[in-house]
């Protein structure tokens, strides 16, 4: 049974990438304390990545840090500023800032919520 935990996490990540919902538990989204601590909220409609420059090319999608409100571009953008912000600051959770989307990503556990 101990060996099943990595496979369960792998299946959850795979399902999340395919657009399936991540399993919810009483402790929160699949037990991630960061996603539980940072519930989805209205992040407005930001138009630009805070650190994007012309040389970074087009912004593909925007993400908002739920700790400080920083707006960064996703990993599909050349700058990958949302990920860089999380790595630099240690802020664990970003939420999609795209219209109609409220999903969040925990960088610590690589988990969708």
N, C-alpha and C positions, 0 to 999 in steps of 0.2 A: 504494500500500500504506500509506503514511503516513496517509492519510485514513481508512483502515479502522479504526484504533485507537479513535476515539471511537464509531463505530458498534458495534464489538465490545463495548465497555464498556456502551453503552446496551442492547444485547441481553442482556447478563449481568444488568443491573439489572432489566430487564423480566422475564426468566425468574425471578429471585429473588422479585420481587413476586408472580408467579403460583405460587410455591411449588416451582419447579424447583430442583434442586441447582446451585450455582455450580460451574463448571469447576475441577477441581483440577489443579495443575501441580506439578512437582518442587520448585519454590520455595515452595509453599504454596497456599492458596486463591487462585487467579487471580493469583498473584504479589504479593499484598499483604503487605508486611513486618510490618505491625501484627498482622494475623491470624496470621501465622506466629509472632510473638513472644508472642502471648497465646492459647495453645490453649484449647479448651473444657475446663472442669473442673467439679467439683461445687461449686455456689454455695449449696447448702442450699435451704431453703424459706422465704424471707423472706415476711412477712405484710403489711408496710407499706412505703410509700415514705418515705424518711428526711426529706423536706421537705414532704410533703403536708399541707395544712390543710383544714379543713372547707369553706372557701369554694372550694377547688379541685374540689369535686364528687367523684364516685366514682373510685377507682383502676381503670384498665382492665387493664393488664398491668404486671408489674415487670421491671426490667432491673438487672443487677449489673455495676458497673465492675470490670474485670479488673485494673486498676492498684491501686485502693485498697479495693475492697469496698463502695463506696457503693451503696445500693439506691435507684433512682429509677423513676418511672412513665414509661410509653411516651408517644409523641406522640399517641396516641388519648385520653390523659387530658388534662384541661384544663391541668394544671401543666407537663406536658412536662419533668419534672425530670431525667430521664436525659440528654436532649439539653442542657439547661441546664448540667448538671454537666460534660459533655464540653466544651462551649464555654467554660466558666469556668476549668476546670483544664487543658485540653489533653489529658486522658486519652483515648486514641484508640478503645478497644474496650469495648463493653458486651456482656454475654451475657444471653440470656433467662433469667429466673428462674422461668418458668412450669413446672409439673410436666411432665416428659417432653420438654422442649425443651432443646437444647444449642447452638442456633445463636448466632452472634456477629455484631455489626455494627461495622464500622470507620467512624467518623465522618469521618476524614480522606479516605478514598477512596470513601465512600458505597458500601461493598461488604459483602455478606453472606458469612459463612464458616461 
